[in-house]
């Protein structure tokens, strides 16, 4: 399955540069947590301060299970806390929401 998600960064060039630097080599524990949740591929794109993520998953993946695994993993929580220094919720996000799933409206 493929998912597209969006999130904003704080509109600060220095913070955006730091965020990108962190993603040049993510922590090994973060990669392990992504892969063990059934995510087989992930890409993040940026335009200005808008982020766009594409996730490819296998049949074992669910957002609910990933959230439970993340909540129980102190290293993932540390990464998420660090990333929140750079990120900001989209204007339409509910309290506590970060990455929002986008709706596909066209395919060729």
VENKA-V139259 format. One record per helix or strand of 2 or more residues. SS is the DSSP state (helix for helix, strand for strand). FROM is the first residue (numbers start at 0). TO is the last residue. If there is no record, write none. Layout:
<<SS FROM TO> <SS FROM TO>>
This chain:
<<strand 1 8> <helix 12 23> <helix 27 35> <strand 38 46> <strand 49 56> <helix 62 70> <helix 73 83> <strand 86 87> <strand 99 100>>
